[in-house]
Amino acid sequence: MLGAGLGTFYFDNYANVLGQFLVNRNMIKQDSPIQAEPSSVQIFYLPEMVSTGAYPAPIPFGGMGKPVNPDGYSDHFPITMTVTEDD
C-alpha cells in the first residue's frame, strides 16, 4: 500500500499507515476455528470521505480547538479485515 501512495493518515503530503490489527497467535494458525485473514486487510473509505487535492486525504471532522466541519469524518481512514469462524 505504501509504495502506491496509499495511507490511512496523511501528513506533509506523505501517506502513513497508522491503523493496525493485533491478533493472537491462534488466529493465524490454519487449523484455528477463528482465523484472521491477513490478505483481506484494506483501507476503507467512501468517495464522500476523501478530500480533493494532490493526495486522497480524509476530510477531517475538526474539533479539539479547530472549527467543526459537519461534512467531515476523521483525520484518518479506518481499516478493515475479514475474520472467519468454522461452523
PDB file of N, CA, C and O in Angstrom, chain B, residues numbered from 101:
ATOM      1  N   MET B 101       0.820  -1.195   0.000  1.00  0.00           N
ATOM      2  CA  MET B 101       0.000   0.000   0.000  1.00  0.00           C
ATOM      3  C   MET B 101       0.862   1.256   0.000  1.00  0.00           C
ATOM      4  O   MET B 101       0.566   2.221  -0.705  1.00  0.00           O
ATOM      5  N   LEU B 102       1.926   1.239   0.792  1.00  0.00           N
ATOM      6  CA  LEU B 102       2.749   2.438   0.882  1.00  0.00           C
ATOM      7  C   LEU B 102       3.427   2.776  -0.441  1.00  0.00           C
ATOM      8  O   LEU B 102       3.538   3.949  -0.796  1.00  0.00           O
ATOM      9  N   GLY B 103       3.876   1.772  -1.164  1.00  0.00           N
ATOM     10  CA  GLY B 103       4.510   2.021  -2.452  1.00  0.00           C
ATOM     11  C   GLY B 103       3.565   2.650  -3.457  1.00  0.00           C
ATOM     12  O   GLY B 103       3.997   3.308  -4.404  1.00  0.00           O
ATOM     13  N   ALA B 104       2.269   2.444  -3.247  1.00  0.00           N
ATOM     14  CA  ALA B 104       1.258   3.002  -4.140  1.00  0.00           C
ATOM     15  C   ALA B 104       0.781   4.377  -3.677  1.00  0.00           C
ATOM     16  O   ALA B 104      -0.105   4.970  -4.292  1.00  0.00           O
ATOM     17  N   GLY B 105       1.366   4.880  -2.600  1.00  0.00           N
ATOM     18  CA  GLY B 105       0.961   6.188  -2.088  1.00  0.00           C
ATOM     19  C   GLY B 105      -0.329   6.161  -1.293  1.00  0.00           C
ATOM     20  O   GLY B 105      -0.931   7.207  -1.051  1.00  0.00           O
ATOM     21  N   LEU B 106      -0.763   4.971  -0.881  1.00  0.00           N
ATOM     22  CA  LEU B 106      -1.978   4.857  -0.090  1.00  0.00           C
ATOM     23  C   LEU B 106      -1.650   4.899   1.396  1.00  0.00           C
ATOM     24  O   LEU B 106      -0.604   4.413   1.826  1.00  0.00           O
ATOM     25  N   GLY B 107      -2.534   5.471   2.158  1.00  0.00           N
ATOM     26  CA  GLY B 107      -2.323   5.533   3.599  1.00  0.00           C
ATOM     27  C   GLY B 107      -3.624   5.754   4.333  1.00  0.00           C
ATOM     28  O   GLY B 107      -4.667   5.996   3.726  1.00  0.00           O
ATOM     29  N   THR B 108      -3.547   5.668   5.637  1.00  0.00           N
ATOM     30  CA  THR B 108      -4.715   5.938   6.472  1.00  0.00           C
ATOM     31  C   THR B 108      -4.675   7.354   7.023  1.00  0.00           C
ATOM     32  O   THR B 108      -5.694   7.879   7.474  1.00  0.00           O
ATOM     33  N   PHE B 109      -3.508   7.969   6.989  1.00  0.00           N
ATOM     34  CA  PHE B 109      -3.298   9.304   7.535  1.00  0.00           C
ATOM     35  C   PHE B 109      -2.263   9.995   6.662  1.00  0.00           C
ATOM     36  O   PHE B 109      -1.271   9.379   6.271  1.00  0.00           O
ATOM     37  N   TYR B 110      -2.482  11.259   6.355  1.00  0.00           N
ATOM     38  CA  TYR B 110      -1.561  11.999   5.501  1.00  0.00           C
ATOM     39  C   TYR B 110      -1.005  13.185   6.270  1.00  0.00           C
ATOM     40  O   TYR B 110      -1.752  13.956   6.872  1.00  0.00           O
ATOM     41  N   PHE B 111       0.317  13.323   6.243  1.00  0.00           N
ATOM     42  CA  PHE B 111       0.983  14.425   6.928  1.00  0.00           C
ATOM     43  C   PHE B 111       2.090  14.940   6.026  1.00  0.00           C
ATOM     44  O   PHE B 111       2.918  14.167   5.545  1.00  0.00           O
ATOM     45  N   ASP B 112       2.105  16.241   5.798  1.00  0.00           N
ATOM     46  CA  ASP B 112       3.090  16.869   4.909  1.00  0.00           C
ATOM     47  C   ASP B 112       3.148  16.167   3.545  1.00  0.00           C
ATOM     48  O   ASP B 112       4.225  15.933   2.997  1.00  0.00           O
ATOM     49  N   ASN B 113       1.978  15.841   3.017  1.00  0.00           N
ATOM     50  CA  ASN B 113       1.839  15.199   1.708  1.00  0.00           C
ATOM     51  C   ASN B 113       2.446  13.793   1.635  1.00  0.00           C
ATOM     52  O   ASN B 113       2.726  13.297   0.543  1.00  0.00           O
ATOM     53  N   TYR B 114       2.649  13.154   2.781  1.00  0.00           N
ATOM     54  CA  TYR B 114       3.156  11.783   2.809  1.00  0.00           C
ATOM     55  C   TYR B 114       2.097  10.861   3.391  1.00  0.00           C
ATOM     56  O   TYR B 114       1.454  11.177   4.391  1.00  0.00           O
ATOM     57  N   ALA B 115       1.930   9.712   2.740  1.00  0.00           N
ATOM     58  CA  ALA B 115       0.989   8.714   3.224  1.00  0.00           C
ATOM     59  C   ALA B 115       1.612   7.931   4.377  1.00  0.00           C
ATOM     60  O   ALA B 115       2.755   7.482   4.289  1.00  0.00           O
ATOM     61  N   ASN B 116       0.860   7.775   5.441  1.00  0.00           N
ATOM     62  CA  ASN B 116       1.271   6.990   6.599  1.00  0.00           C
ATOM     63  C   ASN B 116       0.183   5.960   6.883  1.00  0.00           C
ATOM     64  O   ASN B 116      -0.992   6.207   6.616  1.00  0.00           O
ATOM     65  N   VAL B 117       0.565   4.828   7.414  1.00  0.00           N
ATOM     66  CA  VAL B 117      -0.409   3.822   7.821  1.00  0.00           C
ATOM     67  C   VAL B 117      -0.342   3.723   9.340  1.00  0.00           C
ATOM     68  O   VAL B 117       0.589   3.145   9.900  1.00  0.00           O
ATOM     69  N   LEU B 118      -1.353   4.302   9.997  1.00  0.00           N
ATOM     70  CA  LEU B 118      -1.389   4.293  11.454  1.00  0.00           C
ATOM     71  C   LEU B 118      -2.203   3.129  11.996  1.00  0.00           C
ATOM     72  O   LEU B 118      -1.925   2.635  13.088  1.00  0.00           O
ATOM     73  N   GLY B 119      -3.204   2.686  11.245  1.00  0.00           N
ATOM     74  CA  GLY B 119      -4.066   1.613  11.715  1.00  0.00           C
ATOM     75  C   GLY B 119      -3.354   0.276  11.701  1.00  0.00           C
ATOM     76  O   GLY B 119      -2.506   0.019  10.847  1.00  0.00           O
ATOM     77  N   GLN B 120      -3.703  -0.567  12.646  1.00  0.00           N
ATOM     78  CA  GLN B 120      -3.152  -1.912  12.678  1.00  0.00           C
ATOM     79  C   GLN B 120      -4.104  -2.834  13.414  1.00  0.00           C
ATOM     80  O   GLN B 120      -4.900  -2.399  14.246  1.00  0.00           O
ATOM     81  N   PHE B 121      -4.012  -4.099  13.097  1.00  0.00           N
ATOM     82  CA  PHE B 121      -4.779  -5.117  13.802  1.00  0.00           C
ATOM     83  C   PHE B 121      -3.812  -5.937  14.637  1.00  0.00           C
ATOM     84  O   PHE B 121      -2.724  -6.288  14.180  1.00  0.00           O
ATOM     85  N   LEU B 122      -4.207  -6.233  15.831  1.00  0.00           N
ATOM     86  CA  LEU B 122      -3.433  -7.124  16.682  1.00  0.00           C
ATOM     87  C   LEU B 122      -4.256  -8.393  16.867  1.00  0.00           C
ATOM     88  O   LEU B 122      -5.395  -8.337  17.331  1.00  0.00           O
ATOM     89  N   VAL B 123      -3.687  -9.522  16.510  1.00  0.00           N
ATOM     90  CA  VAL B 123      -4.379 -10.799  16.668  1.00  0.00           C
ATOM     91  C   VAL B 123      -3.476 -11.734  17.461  1.00  0.00           C
ATOM     92  O   VAL B 123      -2.252 -11.601  17.449  1.00  0.00           O
ATOM     93  N   ASN B 124      -4.103 -12.676  18.145  1.00  0.00           N
ATOM     94  CA  ASN B 124      -3.275 -13.617  18.894  1.00  0.00           C
ATOM     95  C   ASN B 124      -2.739 -14.699  17.968  1.00  0.00           C
ATOM     96  O   ASN B 124      -3.202 -14.845  16.837  1.00  0.00           O
ATOM     97  N   ARG B 125      -1.785 -15.438  18.443  1.00  0.00           N
ATOM     98  CA  ARG B 125      -1.105 -16.464  17.643  1.00  0.00           C
ATOM     99  C   ARG B 125      -2.083 -17.478  17.058  1.00  0.00           C
ATOM    100  O   ARG B 125      -1.911 -17.914  15.919  1.00  0.00           O
ATOM    101  N   ASN B 126      -3.097 -17.854  17.817  1.00  0.00           N
ATOM    102  CA  ASN B 126      -4.046 -18.853  17.333  1.00  0.00           C
ATOM    103  C   ASN B 126      -4.837 -18.374  16.117  1.00  0.00           C
ATOM    104  O   ASN B 126      -5.236 -19.193  15.289  1.00  0.00           O
ATOM    105  N   MET B 127      -5.063 -17.110  15.995  1.00  0.00           N
ATOM    106  CA  MET B 127      -5.869 -16.595  14.879  1.00  0.00           C
ATOM    107  C   MET B 127      -5.143 -16.643  13.536  1.00  0.00           C
ATOM    108  O   MET B 127      -5.766 -16.422  12.497  1.00  0.00           O
ATOM    109  N   ILE B 128      -3.849 -16.925  13.537  1.00  0.00           N
ATOM    110  CA  ILE B 128      -3.120 -17.026  12.262  1.00  0.00           C
ATOM    111  C   ILE B 128      -2.761 -18.466  11.925  1.00  0.00           C
ATOM    112  O   ILE B 128      -2.161 -18.728  10.883  1.00  0.00           O
ATOM    113  N   LYS B 129      -3.126 -19.405  12.801  1.00  0.00           N
ATOM    114  CA  LYS B 129      -2.899 -20.822  12.509  1.00  0.00           C
ATOM    115  C   LYS B 129      -3.981 -21.328  11.567  1.00  0.00           C
ATOM    116  O   LYS B 129      -5.148 -20.956  11.690  1.00  0.00           O
ATOM    117  N   GLN B 130      -3.584 -22.186  10.618  1.00  0.00           N
ATOM    118  CA  GLN B 130      -4.535 -22.688   9.625  1.00  0.00           C
ATOM    119  C   GLN B 130      -5.604 -23.584  10.227  1.00  0.00           C
ATOM    120  O   GLN B 130      -6.693 -23.684   9.663  1.00  0.00           O
ATOM    121  N   ASP B 131      -5.338 -24.235  11.345  1.00  0.00           N
ATOM    122  CA  ASP B 131      -6.319 -25.139  11.938  1.00  0.00           C
ATOM    123  C   ASP B 131      -7.145 -24.488  13.048  1.00  0.00           C
ATOM    124  O   ASP B 131      -7.890 -25.172  13.750  1.00  0.00           O
ATOM    125  N   SER B 132      -7.016 -23.192  13.205  1.00  0.00           N
ATOM    126  CA  SER B 132      -7.775 -22.489  14.245  1.00  0.00           C
ATOM    127  C   SER B 132      -9.232 -22.312  13.814  1.00  0.00           C
ATOM    128  O   SER B 132      -9.496 -22.041  12.643  1.00  0.00           O
ATOM    129  N   PRO B 133     -10.192 -22.463  14.752  1.00  0.00           N
ATOM    130  CA  PRO B 133     -11.598 -22.263  14.394  1.00  0.00           C
ATOM    131  C   PRO B 133     -11.947 -20.801  14.089  1.00  0.00           C
ATOM    132  O   PRO B 133     -12.924 -20.524  13.392  1.00  0.00           O
ATOM    133  N   ILE B 134     -11.162 -19.890  14.601  1.00  0.00           N
ATOM    134  CA  ILE B 134     -11.341 -18.456  14.304  1.00  0.00           C
ATOM    135  C   ILE B 134     -10.037 -17.969  13.691  1.00  0.00           C
ATOM    136  O   ILE B 134      -8.973 -18.070  14.302  1.00  0.00           O
ATOM    137  N   GLN B 135     -10.133 -17.436  12.473  1.00  0.00           N
ATOM    138  CA  GLN B 135      -8.926 -17.031  11.756  1.00  0.00           C
ATOM    139  C   GLN B 135      -9.021 -15.606  11.237  1.00  0.00           C
ATOM    140  O   GLN B 135     -10.046 -15.178  10.706  1.00  0.00           O
ATOM    141  N   ALA B 136      -7.924 -14.889  11.406  1.00  0.00           N
ATOM    142  CA  ALA B 136      -7.774 -13.583  10.769  1.00  0.00           C
ATOM    143  C   ALA B 136      -7.256 -13.825   9.357  1.00  0.00           C
ATOM    144  O   ALA B 136      -6.387 -14.672   9.147  1.00  0.00           O
ATOM    145  N   GLU B 137      -7.779 -13.093   8.403  1.00  0.00           N
ATOM    146  CA  GLU B 137      -7.377 -13.234   7.001  1.00  0.00           C
ATOM    147  C   GLU B 137      -6.492 -12.038   6.621  1.00  0.00           C
ATOM    148  O   GLU B 137      -7.005 -11.010   6.180  1.00  0.00           O
ATOM    149  N   PRO B 138      -5.155 -12.166   6.791  1.00  0.00           N
ATOM    150  CA  PRO B 138      -4.261 -11.032   6.526  1.00  0.00           C
ATOM    151  C   PRO B 138      -4.404 -10.441   5.120  1.00  0.00           C
ATOM    152  O   PRO B 138      -4.258  -9.232   4.941  1.00  0.00           O
ATOM    153  N   SER B 139      -4.685 -11.271   4.140  1.00  0.00           N
ATOM    154  CA  SER B 139      -4.789 -10.757   2.765  1.00  0.00           C
ATOM    155  C   SER B 139      -6.042  -9.916   2.545  1.00  0.00           C
ATOM    156  O   SER B 139      -6.178  -9.264   1.509  1.00  0.00           O
ATOM    157  N   SER B 140      -6.961  -9.927   3.518  1.00  0.00           N
ATOM    158  CA  SER B 140      -8.190  -9.146   3.371  1.00  0.00           C
ATOM    159  C   SER B 140      -8.073  -7.723   3.918  1.00  0.00           C
ATOM    160  O   SER B 140      -8.995  -6.924   3.752  1.00  0.00           O
ATOM    161  N   VAL B 141      -6.964  -7.399   4.560  1.00  0.00           N
ATOM    162  CA  VAL B 141      -6.807  -6.065   5.157  1.00  0.00           C
ATOM    163  C   VAL B 141      -6.824  -5.010   4.059  1.00  0.00           C
ATOM    164  O   VAL B 141      -6.139  -5.128   3.043  1.00  0.00           O
ATOM    165  N   GLN B 142      -7.621  -3.981   4.290  1.00  0.00           N
ATOM    166  CA  GLN B 142      -7.680  -2.883   3.331  1.00  0.00           C
ATOM    167  C   GLN B 142      -8.049  -1.578   4.033  1.00  0.00           C
ATOM    168  O   GLN B 142      -8.621  -1.567   5.123  1.00  0.00           O
ATOM    169  N   ILE B 143      -7.705  -0.500   3.376  1.00  0.00           N
ATOM    170  CA  ILE B 143      -8.091   0.827   3.860  1.00  0.00           C
ATOM    171  C   ILE B 143      -9.509   1.068   3.371  1.00  0.00           C
ATOM    172  O   ILE B 143      -9.806   0.882   2.191  1.00  0.00           O
ATOM    173  N   PHE B 144     -10.382   1.481   4.276  1.00  0.00           N
ATOM    174  CA  PHE B 144     -11.782   1.687   3.930  1.00  0.00           C
ATOM    175  C   PHE B 144     -12.078   3.171   3.810  1.00  0.00           C
ATOM    176  O   PHE B 144     -11.809   3.949   4.725  1.00  0.00           O
ATOM    177  N   TYR B 145     -12.629   3.547   2.683  1.00  0.00           N
ATOM    178  CA  TYR B 145     -13.122   4.913   2.532  1.00  0.00           C
ATOM    179  C   TYR B 145     -14.176   4.959   1.440  1.00  0.00           C
ATOM    180  O   TYR B 145     -14.136   4.195   0.476  1.00  0.00           O
ATOM    181  N   LEU B 146     -15.101   5.855   1.611  1.00  0.00           N
ATOM    182  CA  LEU B 146     -16.127   6.134   0.625  1.00  0.00           C
ATOM    183  C   LEU B 146     -15.745   7.426  -0.085  1.00  0.00           C
ATOM    184  O   LEU B 146     -15.033   8.244   0.497  1.00  0.00           O
ATOM    185  N   PRO B 147     -16.187   7.638  -1.317  1.00  0.00           N
ATOM    186  CA  PRO B 147     -15.801   8.851  -2.050  1.00  0.00           C
ATOM    187  C   PRO B 147     -16.077  10.141  -1.272  1.00  0.00           C
ATOM    188  O   PRO B 147     -15.291  11.086  -1.345  1.00  0.00           O
ATOM    189  N   GLU B 148     -17.191  10.187  -0.527  1.00  0.00           N
ATOM    190  CA  GLU B 148     -17.516  11.416   0.208  1.00  0.00           C
ATOM    191  C   GLU B 148     -16.623  11.651   1.424  1.00  0.00           C
ATOM    192  O   GLU B 148     -16.702  12.707   2.051  1.00  0.00           O
ATOM    193  N   MET B 149     -15.769  10.675   1.767  1.00  0.00           N
ATOM    194  CA  MET B 149     -14.831  10.824   2.883  1.00  0.00           C
ATOM    195  C   MET B 149     -13.488  11.404   2.441  1.00  0.00           C
ATOM    196  O   MET B 149     -12.659  11.754   3.282  1.00  0.00           O
ATOM    197  N   VAL B 150     -13.265  11.508   1.122  1.00  0.00           N
ATOM    198  CA  VAL B 150     -11.960  11.867   0.575  1.00  0.00           C
ATOM    199  C   VAL B 150     -11.962  13.311   0.081  1.00  0.00           C
ATOM    200  O   VAL B 150     -12.854  13.725  -0.659  1.00  0.00           O
ATOM    201  N   SER B 151     -10.960  14.063   0.498  1.00  0.00           N
ATOM    202  CA  SER B 151     -10.857  15.451   0.056  1.00  0.00           C
ATOM    203  C   SER B 151     -10.276  15.508  -1.352  1.00  0.00           C
ATOM    204  O   SER B 151      -9.572  14.600  -1.793  1.00  0.00           O
ATOM    205  N   THR B 152     -10.589  16.593  -2.039  1.00  0.00           N
ATOM    206  CA  THR B 152      -9.982  16.801  -3.345  1.00  0.00           C
ATOM    207  C   THR B 152      -8.640  17.481  -3.108  1.00  0.00           C
ATOM    208  O   THR B 152      -8.513  18.306  -2.204  1.00  0.00           O
ATOM    209  N   GLY B 153      -7.676  17.152  -3.887  1.00  0.00           N
ATOM    210  CA  GLY B 153      -6.356  17.733  -3.712  1.00  0.00           C
ATOM    211  C   GLY B 153      -5.286  16.838  -4.305  1.00  0.00           C
ATOM    212  O   GLY B 153      -5.581  15.930  -5.082  1.00  0.00           O
ATOM    213  N   ALA B 154      -4.046  17.100  -3.934  1.00  0.00           N
ATOM    214  CA  ALA B 154      -2.908  16.384  -4.502  1.00  0.00           C
ATOM    215  C   ALA B 154      -2.849  14.924  -4.065  1.00  0.00           C
ATOM    216  O   ALA B 154      -2.234  14.108  -4.750  1.00  0.00           O
ATOM    217  N   TYR B 155      -3.462  14.580  -2.961  1.00  0.00           N
ATOM    218  CA  TYR B 155      -3.457  13.221  -2.461  1.00  0.00           C
ATOM    219  C   TYR B 155      -4.803  12.940  -1.801  1.00  0.00           C
ATOM    220  O   TYR B 155      -5.493  13.873  -1.391  1.00  0.00           O
ATOM    221  N   PRO B 156      -5.187  11.673  -1.693  1.00  0.00           N
ATOM    222  CA  PRO B 156      -6.527  11.319  -1.202  1.00  0.00           C
ATOM    223  C   PRO B 156      -6.665  11.349   0.320  1.00  0.00           C
ATOM    224  O   PRO B 156      -6.924  10.316   0.938  1.00  0.00           O
ATOM    225  N   ALA B 157      -6.499  12.490   0.910  1.00  0.00           N
ATOM    226  CA  ALA B 157      -6.578  12.618   2.368  1.00  0.00           C
ATOM    227  C   ALA B 157      -8.030  12.598   2.825  1.00  0.00           C
ATOM    228  O   ALA B 157      -8.927  13.004   2.086  1.00  0.00           O
ATOM    229  N   PRO B 158      -8.255  12.126   4.043  1.00  0.00           N
ATOM    230  CA  PRO B 158      -9.613  12.164   4.578  1.00  0.00           C
ATOM    231  C   PRO B 158     -10.048  13.590   4.886  1.00  0.00           C
ATOM    232  O   PRO B 158      -9.217  14.458   5.150  1.00  0.00           O
ATOM    233  N   ILE B 159     -11.343  13.823   4.851  1.00  0.00           N
ATOM    234  CA  ILE B 159     -11.898  15.122   5.239  1.00  0.00           C
ATOM    235  C   ILE B 159     -12.069  15.100   6.752  1.00  0.00           C
ATOM    236  O   ILE B 159     -12.916  14.365   7.260  1.00  0.00           O
ATOM    237  N   PRO B 160     -11.287  15.885   7.481  1.00  0.00           N
ATOM    238  CA  PRO B 160     -11.374  15.840   8.944  1.00  0.00           C
ATOM    239  C   PRO B 160     -12.659  16.480   9.471  1.00  0.00           C
ATOM    240  O   PRO B 160     -13.196  17.419   8.883  1.00  0.00           O
ATOM    241  N   PHE B 161     -13.127  15.952  10.578  1.00  0.00           N
ATOM    242  CA  PHE B 161     -14.303  16.484  11.249  1.00  0.00           C
ATOM    243  C   PHE B 161     -13.956  17.766  12.010  1.00  0.00           C
ATOM    244  O   PHE B 161     -14.799  18.650  12.163  1.00  0.00           O
ATOM    245  N   GLY B 162     -12.733  17.858  12.476  1.00  0.00           N
ATOM    246  CA  GLY B 162     -12.306  19.026  13.235  1.00  0.00           C
ATOM    247  C   GLY B 162     -12.549  18.838  14.717  1.00  0.00           C
ATOM    248  O   GLY B 162     -12.540  17.716  15.224  1.00  0.00           O
ATOM    249  N   GLY B 163     -12.763  19.933  15.401  1.00  0.00           N
ATOM    250  CA  GLY B 163     -12.946  19.892  16.842  1.00  0.00           C
ATOM    251  C   GLY B 163     -11.618  20.011  17.557  1.00  0.00           C
ATOM    252  O   GLY B 163     -10.593  20.249  16.919  1.00  0.00           O
ATOM    253  N   MET B 164     -11.616  19.852  18.864  1.00  0.00           N
ATOM    254  CA  MET B 164     -10.418  19.980  19.697  1.00  0.00           C
ATOM    255  C   MET B 164      -9.672  21.277  19.388  1.00  0.00           C
ATOM    256  O   MET B 164      -8.465  21.273  19.146  1.00  0.00           O
ATOM    257  N   GLY B 165     -10.408  22.375  19.402  1.00  0.00           N
ATOM    258  CA  GLY B 165      -9.815  23.683  19.164  1.00  0.00           C
ATOM    259  C   GLY B 165      -9.880  24.143  17.717  1.00  0.00           C
ATOM    260  O   GLY B 165      -9.584  25.301  17.422  1.00  0.00           O
ATOM    261  N   LYS B 166     -10.260  23.256  16.817  1.00  0.00           N
ATOM    262  CA  LYS B 166     -10.382  23.614  15.403  1.00  0.00           C
ATOM    263  C   LYS B 166     -11.858  23.704  15.053  1.00  0.00           C
ATOM    264  O   LYS B 166     -12.689  23.075  15.708  1.00  0.00           O
ATOM    265  N   PRO B 167     -12.198  24.488  14.019  1.00  0.00           N
ATOM    266  CA  PRO B 167     -13.605  24.573  13.624  1.00  0.00           C
ATOM    267  C   PRO B 167     -14.151  23.196  13.239  1.00  0.00           C
ATOM    268  O   PRO B 167     -13.448  22.392  12.627  1.00  0.00           O
ATOM    269  N   VAL B 168     -15.392  22.935  13.598  1.00  0.00           N
ATOM    270  CA  VAL B 168     -16.038  21.665  13.273  1.00  0.00           C
ATOM    271  C   VAL B 168     -16.573  21.716  11.850  1.00  0.00           C
ATOM    272  O   VAL B 168     -17.264  22.660  11.468  1.00  0.00           O
ATOM    273  N   ASN B 169     -16.247  20.694  11.074  1.00  0.00           N
ATOM    274  CA  ASN B 169     -16.740  20.559   9.712  1.00  0.00           C
ATOM    275  C   ASN B 169     -17.823  19.484   9.732  1.00  0.00           C
ATOM    276  O   ASN B 169     -17.495  18.303   9.840  1.00  0.00           O
ATOM    277  N   PRO B 170     -19.104  19.851   9.633  1.00  0.00           N
ATOM    278  CA  PRO B 170     -20.164  18.840   9.696  1.00  0.00           C
ATOM    279  C   PRO B 170     -20.130  17.857   8.524  1.00  0.00           C
ATOM    280  O   PRO B 170     -20.780  16.813   8.579  1.00  0.00           O
ATOM    281  N   ASP B 171     -19.386  18.174   7.474  1.00  0.00           N
ATOM    282  CA  ASP B 171     -19.234  17.253   6.343  1.00  0.00           C
ATOM    283  C   ASP B 171     -17.989  16.381   6.483  1.00  0.00           C
ATOM    284  O   ASP B 171     -17.700  15.573   5.600  1.00  0.00           O
ATOM    285  N   GLY B 172     -17.254  16.535   7.577  1.00  0.00           N
ATOM    286  CA  GLY B 172     -16.030  15.772   7.783  1.00  0.00           C
ATOM    287  C   GLY B 172     -16.295  14.420   8.418  1.00  0.00           C
ATOM    288  O   GLY B 172     -17.408  14.120   8.849  1.00  0.00           O
ATOM    289  N   TYR B 173     -15.251  13.614   8.464  1.00  0.00           N
ATOM    290  CA  TYR B 173     -15.351  12.263   9.013  1.00  0.00           C
ATOM    291  C   TYR B 173     -14.329  12.024  10.108  1.00  0.00           C
ATOM    292  O   TYR B 173     -14.696  11.800  11.261  1.00  0.00           O
ATOM    293  N   SER B 174     -13.056  12.070   9.761  1.00  0.00           N
ATOM    294  CA  SER B 174     -11.998  11.758  10.705  1.00  0.00           C
ATOM    295  C   SER B 174     -10.686  12.284  10.140  1.00  0.00           C
ATOM    296  O   SER B 174     -10.630  12.698   8.982  1.00  0.00           O
ATOM    297  N   ASP B 175      -9.638  12.270  10.946  1.00  0.00           N
ATOM    298  CA  ASP B 175      -8.335  12.674  10.430  1.00  0.00           C
ATOM    299  C   ASP B 175      -7.593  11.493   9.811  1.00  0.00           C
ATOM    300  O   ASP B 175      -6.493  11.658   9.283  1.00  0.00           O
ATOM    301  N   HIS B 176      -8.193  10.297   9.873  1.00  0.00           N
ATOM    302  CA  HIS B 176      -7.592   9.119   9.246  1.00  0.00           C
ATOM    303  C   HIS B 176      -8.695   8.183   8.754  1.00  0.00           C
ATOM    304  O   HIS B 176      -9.835   8.232   9.215  1.00  0.00           O
ATOM    305  N   PHE B 177      -8.318   7.334   7.806  1.00  0.00           N
ATOM    306  CA  PHE B 177      -9.260   6.349   7.285  1.00  0.00           C
ATOM    307  C   PHE B 177      -9.232   5.097   8.159  1.00  0.00           C
ATOM    308  O   PHE B 177      -8.182   4.747   8.698  1.00  0.00           O
ATOM    309  N   PRO B 178     -10.363   4.423   8.307  1.00  0.00           N
ATOM    310  CA  PRO B 178     -10.364   3.153   9.033  1.00  0.00           C
ATOM    311  C   PRO B 178      -9.799   2.026   8.159  1.00  0.00           C
ATOM    312  O   PRO B 178      -9.678   2.161   6.942  1.00  0.00           O
ATOM    313  N   ILE B 179      -9.464   0.934   8.804  1.00  0.00           N
ATOM    314  CA  ILE B 179      -9.037  -0.257   8.085  1.00  0.00           C
ATOM    315  C   ILE B 179     -10.016  -1.386   8.393  1.00  0.00           C
ATOM    316  O   ILE B 179     -10.683  -1.378   9.428  1.00  0.00           O
ATOM    317  N   THR B 180     -10.095  -2.349   7.490  1.00  0.00           N
ATOM    318  CA  THR B 180     -10.984  -3.491   7.688  1.00  0.00           C
ATOM    319  C   THR B 180     -10.207  -4.781   7.476  1.00  0.00           C
ATOM    320  O   THR B 180      -9.177  -4.807   6.802  1.00  0.00           O
ATOM    321  N   MET B 181     -10.730  -5.852   8.072  1.00  0.00           N
ATOM    322  CA  MET B 181     -10.142  -7.175   7.900  1.00  0.00           C
ATOM    323  C   MET B 181     -11.258  -8.207   8.094  1.00  0.00           C
ATOM    324  O   MET B 181     -12.152  -8.023   8.920  1.00  0.00           O
ATOM    325  N   THR B 182     -11.192  -9.274   7.332  1.00  0.00           N
ATOM    326  CA  THR B 182     -12.144 -10.367   7.468  1.00  0.00           C
ATOM    327  C   THR B 182     -11.642 -11.349   8.515  1.00  0.00           C
ATOM    328  O   THR B 182     -10.477 -11.748   8.513  1.00  0.00           O
ATOM    329  N   VAL B 183     -12.552 -11.732   9.413  1.00  0.00           N
ATOM    330  CA  VAL B 183     -12.273 -12.783  10.397  1.00  0.00           C
ATOM    331  C   VAL B 183     -13.316 -13.873  10.155  1.00  0.00           C
ATOM    332  O   VAL B 183     -14.514 -13.594  10.101  1.00  0.00           O
ATOM    333  N   THR B 184     -12.854 -15.112  10.010  1.00  0.00           N
ATOM    334  CA  THR B 184     -13.758 -16.213   9.737  1.00  0.00           C
ATOM    335  C   THR B 184     -13.838 -17.157  10.928  1.00  0.00           C
ATOM    336  O   THR B 184     -12.911 -17.254  11.733  1.00  0.00           O
ATOM    337  N   GLU B 185     -14.962 -17.845  11.018  1.00  0.00           N
ATOM    338  CA  GLU B 185     -15.191 -18.815  12.086  1.00  0.00           C
ATOM    339  C   GLU B 185     -15.706 -20.111  11.459  1.00  0.00           C
ATOM    340  O   GLU B 185     -16.655 -20.098  10.675  1.00  0.00           O
ATOM    341  N   ASP B 186     -15.071 -21.225  11.813  1.00  0.00           N
ATOM    342  CA  ASP B 186     -15.565 -22.525  11.336  1.00  0.00           C
ATOM    343  C   ASP B 186     -16.885 -22.841  11.980  1.00  0.00           C
ATOM    344  O   ASP B 186     -17.151 -22.430  13.110  1.00  0.00           O
ATOM    345  N   ASP B 187     -17.718 -23.574  11.264  1.00  0.00           N
ATOM    346  CA  ASP B 187     -19.017 -23.981  11.802  1.00  0.00           C
ATOM    347  C   ASP B 187     -18.883 -25.146  12.749  1.00  0.00           C
ATOM    348  O   ASP B 187     -19.881 -25.616  13.294  1.00  0.00           O
TER     349      ASP B 187
END
